[in-house]
Amino acid sequence: MPETSGTTEAFDPARAVKRLVRESQTAALATLDADGGPYASLVQCANLPDGAPLLLLSQLARHTGNLKRDARVSLLVDEHRKGDELQGARAGLKGRIHALTDADEIATARRRFLARHPDAAGFAGFSDFGFYRVEMESAHLVAGFGRIVDVAGAALSTRVDDAAGLLAAEESAVAHMNADHADAVQLYALHLVGTGPGHWKMVGLDPEGCDLMDGTQVRRLDFGRRVTNAQEMRAVLVELAGTARTAAV
C-alpha cells in the first residue's frame, strides 16, 4: 500500500484495508443466485463517513434480486495498479448489505456518492435505483509477501457516534476547501499523499481523514488523530497545509 510521503510507519492491516475501501471507485460484487451459486458483477462504489462501502444499485439488476433473497455479499477492492495488477494490494470484504431507507442517510449517501461519481447524477434519482450499505464483517487482505492477513470487521469501521459536529459540517467544509483553498488541497495531494501533479479536489471528510480526487483517481489523506467537530477539523486542515507548504520548499 502507498504510504504518506516521508513516513516509515509499521504495517497496519486494518488501516491498509480501510485505505483500499476509501480509495476504491469500483469493486467486484459477489452475490448468491437463486440456485445458491455465486454471481459476480462490477459496481461503482463510494463510502459513508464511517467507512462502510456504499453502492448505487438498480432494482432491475441481477445482483439486486440476489441480495434481496440473501443479504450475504462479498466485495473485492484493489489498488488498480497499472502494468502489474497482481502486485497491488487487494482485499476481499465479506458482510451483509441493506438498502438505506432513512431520508437523512439517503441524502448523505447521495451527496458522497455523486461527489465521486458525478456521471451517476442522471439516474441516481430514478425510482428503480437505491443506495445500499455494506456492513463489513471481515476482510482478507493481500498486500504483498508476508502481508496476507484476515481482519475482523470491528477494526474496519471508523467511529462516528461522537462526531455529530464534524458530520454536520462536512458538506460545507468540503465546498469551502475546494472553492477557497484549492491550493492547499493540491499541496495535500502532492506533498502529503505523494501523488503527481493534477487537479485535485476534496470529496469527503470523516473523523480520521479526508478523500482527495483527480479525475477518477481517489487518494486518502489520514489526519493522524481523530477529529470530532468543526473546530478540530479546521485546526488539523490548517496544520496539514503548513506541513505541506514546508515540504514544498
C-alpha positions, 0 to 999 in steps of 0.5 A: 500500500502507498504510504504518506510521503516521508513516513516509515510507519509499521504495517497496519492491516486494518488501516491498509484495508480501510485505505483500499475501501476509501480509495476504491471507485469500483469493486467486484460484487459477489452475490448468491443466485437463486440456485445458491451459486455465486454471481459476480458483477462490477459496481461503482462504489463510494463510502459513508463517513464511517467507512462502510462501502456504499453502492448505487444499485438498480432494482432491475439488476441481477445482483439486486434480486440476489441480495434481496433473497440473501443479504450475504455479499462479498466485495473485492477492492484493489489498488488498480495498479497499472502494468502489474495488477497482481502486485497491488494490494487487494482485499476481499470484504465479506458482510451483509448489505441493506438498502438505506431507507432513512431520508437523512442517510439517503441524502448523505449517501447521495451527496458522497456518492455523486461527489465521486461519481458525478456521471451517476447524477442522471439516474441516481434519482430514478425510482428503480435505483437505491443506495445500499450499505455494506456492513463489513464483517471481515476482510482478507487482505493481500498486500504483498509477501508476508502481508496476507492477513484476515481482519475482523470487521470491528477494526474496519469501521471508523467511529462516528457516534461522537462526531455529530459536529464534524458530520454536520459540517462536512458538506460545507467544509468540503465546498469551502476547501475546494472553492477557497483553498484549492491550493492547499488541497493540491499541496495535500495531494502532492506533498502529503499523499505523494501523488503527481501533479493534477487537479485535485479536489476534496470529496469527503471528510470523516473523523480520521481523514479526508478523500482527495480526487483527480479525475477518477483517481481517489487518494486518502489523506489520514489526519493522524488523530481523530477529529470530532467537530468543526473546530478540530477539523479546521485546526488539523486542515490548517496544520496539514497545509503548513506541513505541506507548504514546508515540504514544498520548499 
